[in-house]
Amino acid sequence: MARYAVFIILVCAVLISGAFLGYYYRTVSNLRDEVRGLKERVRTLERENTAYRKRIADLHGREYDVSEFEDRIGAMRKERDNIKSEFDELHKRSTALERILKEREEEIKKRDSRIEDLKKEIENLAQGIEQAPPEPKNRTMTLAMQEHINDLLQRYDFTALERLGEVAVPAFLDLLNEGIPAYRQRAAFSLGVIRDGSAVGPLTQLLDDTVDFVAIEAARALGKIGDPTAEDALINVLYKDHDRYWEVQRESLIALRKLNSVKGISALINMSGSGRFGLQYEANASLRRITFHYIKDPNLDALPSNWSAWWKKHEKDFRNVKLKGQENWKDGNPLLKDGE
């Protein structure tokens, strides 16, 4: 297990190092190409300048006005000076990038050396604890993994953290309390990818975040996780002000649909009359998904009354149907056999 963890660390380090070096090498190569082009342009202008000087020398002995040629030469000199200035600036940038690239290469070499040392250290530890009881083994692996997680957090490599799965959940839960909204949103997204039930409580609290896109991502994550304990929090969002929270409410409607929330049917019926087309559409889609009933009347204003009448008639029987244990939900729902 220790060697597998080291292998993961080495692969991540090599991939990141290669991507980083590739970026800087391409940047330096592009700058060098620009410098070569500017040098060639300067040489061309100098050749043209010499030709014009000869022409002016020939014309000075005649009765021609050479002021036009002198103006053109002056303009060419200015252009040459500008090109030289650009060349100097590009040369400075190229030199700075080369210096940075060398520094990064040194850092990568040091990191590779550190990884090798860590690999040897873990191999030594693995040999020492091969016959140890399970608890010390697990503790050693946990410490090694935590060091890897901390390294990924310092580099903000959230995608690599997601691949670690459940072991990265505590790190993402800590990020939910970050002061920067973008970090809270990214943490909520990653928790939705991992789909660990321990994240449901913190994510339901994030539904009240003052930043809209953070609350929206929390609702999406709860829908992906699919834990029914999130139903109450998602339902409560539907009773907030539609103008202020309509985007969060839309994602909450989708999440309740994924949860097959019978508990939220009354709130969904209420939302079908919200007056916002996007909310009415999602509420109607969620009701159809949960109940397998289709309202044929296309009038959006009539949706609440039509759904209320149907739910009042079938609520008791519907709650008695055990849908989740059926292989075919439609065959397991007697309400669909009466044609209503």
C-alpha positions as a Markdown table, in Angstrom:
| # | Residue | x | y | z |
|---|---|---|---|---|
| 1 | Met | 0.0 | 0.0 | 0.0 |
| 2 | Ala | 2.9 | 2.4 | 0.8 |
| 3 | Arg | 4.5 | 1.7 | -2.5 |
| 4 | Tyr | 1.2 | 2.4 | -4.3 |
| 5 | Ala | 0.9 | 5.8 | -2.5 |
| 6 | Val | 4.4 | 6.6 | -3.5 |
| 7 | Phe | 3.7 | 5.7 | -7.1 |
| 8 | Ile | 0.7 | 8.0 | -7.1 |
| 9 | Ile | 2.8 | 10.8 | -5.7 |
| 10 | Leu | 5.6 | 10.3 | -8.3 |
| 11 | Val | 3.1 | 10.2 | -11.2 |
| 12 | Cys | 1.4 | 13.4 | -10.0 |
| 13 | Ala | 4.8 | 15.1 | -9.5 |
| 14 | Val | 6.1 | 14.0 | -13.0 |
| 15 | Leu | 2.9 | 15.1 | -14.8 |
| 16 | Ile | 2.8 | 18.5 | -13.0 |
| 17 | Ser | 6.5 | 19.1 | -13.6 |
| 18 | Gly | 6.2 | 18.1 | -17.3 |
| 19 | Ala | 3.3 | 20.5 | -17.9 |
| 20 | Phe | 5.0 | 23.3 | -16.1 |
| 21 | Leu | 8.3 | 22.9 | -18.0 |
| 22 | Gly | 6.4 | 22.5 | -21.3 |
| 23 | Tyr | 4.7 | 25.8 | -20.7 |
| 24 | Tyr | 7.9 | 27.7 | -20.0 |
| 25 | Tyr | 9.8 | 26.1 | -22.9 |
| 26 | Arg | 7.0 | 27.1 | -25.3 |
| 27 | Thr | 7.0 | 30.7 | -24.0 |
| 28 | Val | 10.8 | 31.1 | -24.3 |
| 29 | Ser | 10.7 | 29.5 | -27.8 |
| 30 | Asn | 8.0 | 31.9 | -28.9 |
| 31 | Leu | 10.0 | 34.9 | -27.6 |
| 32 | Arg | 13.1 | 33.7 | -29.3 |
| 33 | Asp | 11.2 | 33.5 | -32.6 |
| 34 | Glu | 9.9 | 37.1 | -32.2 |
| 35 | Val | 13.5 | 38.3 | -31.4 |
| 36 | Arg | 14.8 | 36.6 | -34.6 |
| 37 | Gly | 12.1 | 38.2 | -36.7 |
| 38 | Leu | 12.8 | 41.7 | -35.2 |
| 39 | Lys | 16.6 | 41.3 | -35.9 |
| 40 | Glu | 15.8 | 40.4 | -39.5 |
| 41 | Arg | 13.6 | 43.4 | -39.8 |
| 42 | Val | 16.3 | 45.8 | -38.4 |
| 43 | Arg | 18.8 | 44.4 | -40.9 |
| 44 | Thr | 16.3 | 45.0 | -43.8 |
| 45 | Leu | 15.7 | 48.6 | -42.7 |
| 46 | Glu | 19.4 | 49.2 | -42.4 |
| 47 | Arg | 19.9 | 48.0 | -46.0 |
| 48 | Glu | 17.0 | 50.2 | -47.2 |
| 49 | Asn | 18.5 | 53.1 | -45.3 |
| 50 | Thr | 21.9 | 52.7 | -47.1 |
| 51 | Ala | 20.1 | 52.5 | -50.5 |
| 52 | Tyr | 18.2 | 55.7 | -49.8 |
| 53 | Arg | 21.4 | 57.5 | -48.7 |
| 54 | Lys | 23.0 | 56.6 | -52.1 |
| 55 | Arg | 20.0 | 57.8 | -53.9 |
| 56 | Ile | 20.0 | 61.1 | -52.1 |
| 57 | Ala | 23.7 | 61.6 | -52.7 |
| 58 | Asp | 23.0 | 61.1 | -56.4 |
| 59 | Leu | 20.1 | 63.6 | -56.4 |
| 60 | His | 21.9 | 66.3 | -54.4 |
| 61 | Gly | 24.0 | 67.0 | -57.6 |
| 62 | Arg | 20.8 | 67.6 | -59.6 |
| 63 | Glu | 18.0 | 70.1 | -59.4 |
| 64 | Tyr | 15.6 | 67.7 | -57.8 |
| 65 | Asp | 13.8 | 68.2 | -54.4 |
| 66 | Val | 15.1 | 65.5 | -52.1 |
| 67 | Ser | 13.1 | 66.6 | -49.0 |
| 68 | Glu | 10.6 | 63.8 | -49.6 |
| 69 | Phe | 13.3 | 61.2 | -49.4 |
| 70 | Glu | 14.8 | 62.8 | -46.3 |
| 71 | Asp | 11.4 | 62.7 | -44.7 |
| 72 | Arg | 11.1 | 59.0 | -45.5 |
| 73 | Ile | 14.5 | 58.3 | -44.2 |
| 74 | Gly | 13.6 | 60.1 | -41.0 |
| 75 | Ala | 10.4 | 58.0 | -40.6 |
| 76 | Met | 12.4 | 54.9 | -41.3 |
| 77 | Arg | 14.9 | 55.9 | -38.6 |
| 78 | Lys | 12.1 | 56.4 | -36.1 |
| 79 | Glu | 10.6 | 53.0 | -37.1 |
| 80 | Arg | 14.1 | 51.4 | -36.7 |
| 81 | Asp | 14.4 | 53.0 | -33.2 |
| 82 | Asn | 11.0 | 51.7 | -32.3 |
| 83 | Ile | 11.9 | 48.2 | -33.5 |
| 84 | Lys | 15.2 | 48.4 | -31.5 |
| 85 | Ser | 13.2 | 49.4 | -28.4 |
| 86 | Glu | 10.8 | 46.5 | -28.9 |
| 87 | Phe | 13.7 | 44.2 | -29.5 |
| 88 | Asp | 15.4 | 45.4 | -26.2 |
| 89 | Glu | 12.1 | 44.9 | -24.3 |
| 90 | Leu | 11.6 | 41.4 | -25.8 |
| 91 | His | 15.2 | 40.5 | -25.0 |
| 92 | Lys | 14.7 | 41.6 | -21.4 |
| 93 | Arg | 11.5 | 39.5 | -21.2 |
| 94 | Ser | 13.3 | 36.5 | -22.8 |
| 95 | Thr | 16.2 | 36.8 | -20.3 |
| 96 | Ala | 13.8 | 37.1 | -17.4 |
| 97 | Leu | 11.8 | 34.1 | -18.5 |
| 98 | Glu | 15.0 | 32.0 | -19.0 |
| 99 | Arg | 16.0 | 32.9 | -15.5 |
| 100 | Ile | 12.6 | 32.0 | -14.2 |
| 101 | Leu | 12.7 | 28.7 | -16.1 |
| 102 | Lys | 16.1 | 27.9 | -14.7 |
| 103 | Glu | 14.8 | 28.6 | -11.2 |
| 104 | Arg | 11.8 | 26.4 | -11.8 |
| 105 | Glu | 14.0 | 23.7 | -13.1 |
| 106 | Glu | 16.0 | 23.9 | -9.9 |
| 107 | Glu | 12.9 | 23.7 | -7.8 |
| 108 | Ile | 11.7 | 20.7 | -9.8 |
| 109 | Lys | 15.0 | 19.0 | -9.3 |
| 110 | Lys | 14.8 | 19.7 | -5.6 |
| 111 | Arg | 11.2 | 18.4 | -5.5 |
| 112 | Asp | 12.2 | 15.3 | -7.4 |
| 113 | Ser | 15.0 | 14.8 | -4.9 |
| 114 | Arg | 12.6 | 15.2 | -2.1 |
| 115 | Ile | 10.2 | 12.7 | -3.7 |
| 116 | Glu | 13.1 | 10.2 | -4.0 |
| 117 | Asp | 14.0 | 10.7 | -0.4 |
| 118 | Leu | 10.3 | 10.3 | 0.6 |
| 119 | Lys | 10.1 | 7.2 | -1.4 |
| 120 | Lys | 13.1 | 5.7 | 0.3 |
| 121 | Glu | 11.8 | 6.8 | 3.7 |
| 122 | Ile | 8.4 | 5.2 | 3.0 |
| 123 | Glu | 10.0 | 2.0 | 1.8 |
| 124 | Asn | 12.1 | 1.8 | 5.0 |
| 125 | Leu | 8.9 | 2.5 | 7.0 |
| 126 | Ala | 7.0 | -0.2 | 5.0 |
| 127 | Gln | 9.8 | -2.7 | 5.7 |
| 128 | Gly | 9.7 | -1.8 | 9.4 |
| 129 | Ile | 5.9 | -2.1 | 9.8 |
| 130 | Glu | 5.3 | -5.1 | 7.5 |
| 131 | Gln | 4.6 | -7.3 | 10.5 |
| 132 | Ala | 3.1 | -4.6 | 12.7 |
| 133 | Pro | -0.5 | -4.6 | 13.9 |
| 134 | Pro | -3.1 | -3.0 | 11.6 |
| 135 | Glu | -3.5 | 0.2 | 13.6 |
| 136 | Pro | 0.1 | 1.4 | 13.4 |
| 137 | Lys | 0.1 | 0.5 | 9.7 |
| 138 | Asn | -3.1 | 2.6 | 9.0 |
| 139 | Arg | -1.7 | 5.5 | 11.0 |
| 140 | Thr | 1.5 | 5.5 | 9.0 |
| 141 | Met | -0.4 | 5.4 | 5.7 |
| 142 | Thr | -2.7 | 8.2 | 7.0 |
| 143 | Leu | 0.2 | 10.5 | 7.8 |
| 144 | Ala | 1.8 | 9.9 | 4.3 |
| 145 | Met | -1.5 | 10.6 | 2.6 |
| 146 | Gln | -2.1 | 13.7 | 4.7 |
| 147 | Glu | 1.3 | 15.1 | 3.6 |
| 148 | His | 0.3 | 14.4 | 0.0 |
| 149 | Ile | -3.1 | 16.2 | 0.5 |
| 150 | Asn | -1.4 | 19.2 | 2.1 |
| 151 | Asp | 1.0 | 19.4 | -0.9 |
| 152 | Leu | -2.0 | 19.4 | -3.3 |
| 153 | Leu | -3.8 | 22.0 | -1.3 |
| 154 | Gln | -0.8 | 24.3 | -1.4 |
| 155 | Arg | -0.8 | 24.0 | -5.2 |
| 156 | Tyr | -4.6 | 24.4 | -5.4 |
| 157 | Asp | -4.7 | 21.1 | -7.5 |
| 158 | Phe | -8.3 | 20.4 | -6.7 |
| 159 | Thr | -8.7 | 17.9 | -9.6 |
| 160 | Ala | -5.9 | 15.7 | -8.2 |
| 161 | Leu | -7.6 | 15.9 | -4.7 |
| 162 | Glu | -10.9 | 14.7 | -6.2 |
| 163 | Arg | -9.2 | 11.6 | -7.5 |
| 164 | Leu | -8.1 | 10.7 | -4.0 |
| 165 | Gly | -11.8 | 10.2 | -3.2 |
| 166 | Glu | -13.1 | 9.9 | 0.4 |
| 167 | Val | -9.7 | 10.7 | 2.0 |
| 168 | Ala | -9.8 | 14.2 | 0.5 |
| 169 | Val | -13.3 | 15.0 | 1.9 |
| 170 | Pro | -12.0 | 16.6 | 5.2 |
| 171 | Ala | -9.8 | 18.9 | 3.2 |
| 172 | Phe | -12.7 | 20.0 | 1.0 |
| 173 | Leu | -15.0 | 20.5 | 4.1 |
| 174 | Asp | -12.4 | 22.9 | 5.5 |
| 175 | Leu | -12.4 | 24.8 | 2.2 |
| 176 | Leu | -16.2 | 25.4 | 2.6 |
| 177 | Asn | -15.3 | 27.8 | 5.4 |
| 178 | Glu | -12.8 | 29.8 | 3.2 |
| 179 | Gly | -13.4 | 33.5 | 2.9 |
| 180 | Ile | -12.9 | 33.5 | -0.8 |
| 181 | Pro | -16.2 | 32.5 | -2.5 |
| 182 | Ala | -14.5 | 30.8 | -5.5 |
| 183 | Tyr | -12.8 | 28.3 | -3.1 |
| 184 | Arg | -16.1 | 27.6 | -1.4 |
| 185 | Gln | -17.7 | 27.0 | -4.8 |
| 186 | Arg | -14.9 | 24.7 | -6.0 |
| 187 | Ala | -15.0 | 22.7 | -2.7 |
| 188 | Ala | -18.8 | 22.2 | -3.1 |
| 189 | Phe | -18.3 | 21.0 | -6.7 |
| 190 | Ser | -15.6 | 18.6 | -5.7 |
| 191 | Leu | -17.7 | 17.2 | -2.9 |
| 192 | Gly | -20.5 | 16.6 | -5.4 |
| 193 | Val | -18.0 | 14.7 | -7.6 |
| 194 | Ile | -16.8 | 12.5 | -4.6 |
| 195 | Arg | -20.4 | 12.0 | -3.4 |
| 196 | Asp | -19.6 | 11.3 | 0.2 |
| 197 | Gly | -22.5 | 11.4 | 2.6 |
| 198 | Ser | -20.6 | 13.2 | 5.4 |
| 199 | Ala | -20.6 | 16.3 | 3.3 |
| 200 | Val | -24.4 | 16.7 | 3.3 |
| 201 | Gly | -24.6 | 18.7 | 6.5 |
| 202 | Pro | -22.0 | 21.3 | 5.6 |
| 203 | Leu | -23.5 | 21.6 | 2.1 |
| 204 | Thr | -27.0 | 22.2 | 3.4 |
| 205 | Gln | -25.6 | 25.1 | 5.5 |
| 206 | Leu | -23.9 | 26.4 | 2.3 |
| 207 | Leu | -27.4 | 26.8 | 0.7 |
| 208 | Asp | -27.7 | 30.0 | 2.8 |
| 209 | Asp | -24.4 | 31.4 | 1.5 |
| 210 | Thr | -24.6 | 35.1 | 0.7 |
| 211 | Val | -22.9 | 34.5 | -2.7 |
| 212 | Asp | -25.3 | 33.1 | -5.2 |
| 213 | Phe | -22.9 | 30.9 | -7.2 |
| 214 | Val | -21.7 | 29.2 | -4.0 |
| 215 | Ala | -25.3 | 28.3 | -2.9 |
| 216 | Ile | -26.1 | 27.2 | -6.5 |
| 217 | Glu | -23.1 | 24.8 | -6.5 |
| 218 | Ala | -24.1 | 23.5 | -3.0 |
| 219 | Ala | -27.6 | 22.6 | -4.3 |
| 220 | Arg | -26.0 | 20.8 | -7.3 |
| 221 | Ala | -23.7 | 18.8 | -5.1 |
| 222 | Leu | -26.5 | 17.7 | -2.9 |
| 223 | Gly | -28.4 | 16.4 | -5.9 |
| 224 | Lys | -25.3 | 14.5 | -7.1 |
| 225 | Ile | -24.8 | 13.0 | -3.6 |
| 226 | Gly | -28.4 | 11.8 | -3.5 |
| 227 | Asp | -28.7 | 11.6 | 0.3 |
| 228 | Pro | -32.4 | 12.0 | 1.4 |
| 229 | Thr | -31.3 | 13.8 | 4.6 |
| 230 | Ala | -30.8 | 16.9 | 2.4 |
| 231 | Glu | -34.5 | 17.0 | 1.5 |
| 232 | Asp | -35.6 | 19.4 | 4.2 |
| 233 | Ala | -32.9 | 22.0 | 3.5 |
| 234 | Leu | -33.7 | 21.9 | -0.2 |
| 235 | Ile | -37.4 | 22.2 | 0.4 |
| 236 | Asn | -36.8 | 25.2 | 2.6 |
| 237 | Val | -35.0 | 27.0 | -0.2 |
| 238 | Leu | -38.2 | 26.8 | -2.3 |
| 239 | Tyr | -40.0 | 29.0 | 0.2 |
| 240 | Lys | -37.6 | 31.9 | -0.1 |
| 241 | Asp | -38.0 | 35.0 | -2.2 |
| 242 | His | -38.2 | 34.0 | -5.9 |
| 243 | Asp | -36.6 | 37.2 | -7.2 |
| 244 | Arg | -33.6 | 36.9 | -4.9 |
| 245 | Tyr | -33.0 | 33.2 | -4.8 |
| 246 | Trp | -34.6 | 31.9 | -8.1 |
| 247 | Glu | -31.3 | 30.4 | -9.4 |
| 248 | Val | -30.6 | 28.5 | -6.2 |
| 249 | Gln | -34.3 | 27.4 | -6.2 |
| 250 | Arg | -34.0 | 26.1 | -9.7 |
| 251 | Glu | -31.0 | 23.9 | -8.7 |
| 252 | Ser | -32.9 | 22.8 | -5.6 |
| 253 | Leu | -35.8 | 21.7 | -7.8 |
| 254 | Ile | -33.4 | 19.6 | -9.9 |
| 255 | Ala | -31.8 | 18.1 | -6.8 |
| 256 | Leu | -35.2 | 17.1 | -5.3 |
| 257 | Arg | -36.0 | 15.5 | -8.7 |
| 258 | Lys | -32.8 | 13.4 | -8.4 |
| 259 | Leu | -33.7 | 12.5 | -4.8 |
| 260 | Asn | -37.2 | 11.4 | -5.9 |
| 261 | Ser | -38.5 | 13.4 | -3.0 |
| 262 | Val | -42.1 | 12.5 | -2.2 |
| 263 | Lys | -41.7 | 14.7 | 0.8 |
| 264 | Gly | -41.2 | 17.8 | -1.4 |
| 265 | Ile | -44.3 | 17.3 | -3.6 |
| 266 | Ser | -46.3 | 20.0 | -1.8 |
| 267 | Ala | -43.4 | 22.5 | -2.2 |
| 268 | Leu | -43.0 | 21.5 | -5.8 |
| 269 | Ile | -46.7 | 22.2 | -6.5 |
| 270 | Asn | -46.3 | 25.6 | -4.9 |
| 271 | Met | -43.3 | 26.3 | -7.1 |
| 272 | Ser | -45.2 | 25.4 | -10.3 |
| 273 | Gly | -47.2 | 28.6 | -9.7 |
| 274 | Ser | -44.1 | 30.8 | -9.0 |
| 275 | Gly | -44.6 | 33.0 | -12.0 |
| 276 | Arg | -41.1 | 32.4 | -13.3 |
| 277 | Phe | -41.0 | 30.2 | -16.4 |
| 278 | Gly | -37.7 | 28.5 | -15.4 |
| 279 | Leu | -38.9 | 27.6 | -12.0 |
| 280 | Gln | -42.3 | 26.5 | -13.3 |
| 281 | Tyr | -40.7 | 24.3 | -15.9 |
| 282 | Glu | -38.3 | 22.6 | -13.4 |
| 283 | Ala | -41.1 | 22.2 | -10.8 |
| 284 | Asn | -43.4 | 20.5 | -13.4 |
| 285 | Ala | -40.5 | 18.3 | -14.6 |
| 286 | Ser | -39.7 | 17.2 | -11.0 |
| 287 | Leu | -43.4 | 16.4 | -10.3 |
| 288 | Arg | -43.6 | 14.3 | -13.4 |
| 289 | Arg | -40.4 | 12.5 | -12.6 |
| 290 | Ile | -41.5 | 11.7 | -9.0 |
| 291 | Thr | -45.2 | 10.9 | -9.6 |
| 292 | Phe | -45.1 | 9.5 | -13.2 |
| 293 | His | -48.1 | 11.7 | -13.8 |
| 294 | Tyr | -48.4 | 14.1 | -16.8 |
| 295 | Ile | -50.5 | 17.2 | -16.8 |
| 296 | Lys | -51.8 | 17.6 | -20.3 |
| 297 | Asp | -53.0 | 21.2 | -19.9 |
| 298 | Pro | -50.2 | 23.4 | -21.4 |
| 299 | Asn | -51.4 | 26.5 | -19.5 |
| 300 | Leu | -48.7 | 27.2 | -16.9 |
| 301 | Asp | -51.1 | 29.2 | -14.8 |
| 302 | Ala | -53.3 | 26.1 | -14.4 |
| 303 | Leu | -50.4 | 23.9 | -13.2 |
| 304 | Pro | -50.8 | 24.5 | -9.4 |
| 305 | Ser | -54.6 | 23.8 | -9.4 |
| 306 | Asn | -54.2 | 20.7 | -11.7 |
| 307 | Trp | -51.4 | 19.3 | -9.6 |
| 308 | Ser | -53.2 | 20.1 | -6.3 |
| 309 | Ala | -56.3 | 18.3 | -7.4 |
| 310 | Trp | -54.4 | 15.2 | -8.6 |
| 311 | Trp | -52.3 | 15.1 | -5.4 |
| 312 | Lys | -55.3 | 15.5 | -3.1 |
| 313 | Lys | -56.9 | 12.5 | -4.8 |
| 314 | His | -53.9 | 10.2 | -4.9 |
| 315 | Glu | -51.6 | 11.3 | -2.0 |
| 316 | Lys | -52.6 | 8.6 | 0.4 |
| 317 | Asp | -52.3 | 5.7 | -2.1 |
| 318 | Phe | -49.1 | 7.2 | -3.6 |
| 319 | Arg | -47.3 | 7.3 | -0.2 |
| 320 | Asn | -48.2 | 3.6 | 0.3 |
| 321 | Val | -46.5 | 2.5 | -2.9 |
| 322 | Lys | -42.9 | 1.2 | -2.3 |
| 323 | Leu | -41.3 | 2.5 | -5.5 |
| 324 | Lys | -37.6 | 2.4 | -4.6 |
| 325 | Gly | -37.5 | -1.4 | -4.3 |
| 326 | Gln | -39.1 | -2.0 | -7.8 |
| 327 | Glu | -36.9 | -2.9 | -10.8 |
| 328 | Asn | -39.5 | -1.2 | -13.0 |
| 329 | Trp | -41.0 | 1.8 | -11.3 |
| 330 | Lys | -43.9 | 2.1 | -13.7 |
| 331 | Asp | -45.0 | -1.5 | -13.2 |
| 332 | Gly | -44.8 | -1.0 | -9.4 |
| 333 | Asn | -47.0 | 2.1 | -9.4 |
| 334 | Pro | -50.7 | 1.3 | -9.6 |
| 335 | Leu | -51.5 | 5.0 | -10.0 |
| 336 | Leu | -50.3 | 4.8 | -13.6 |
| 337 | Lys | -52.7 | 2.0 | -14.5 |
| 338 | Asp | -55.9 | 4.0 | -14.2 |
| 339 | Gly | -54.9 | 6.3 | -17.2 |
| 340 | Glu | -55.0 | 9.4 | -15.1 |
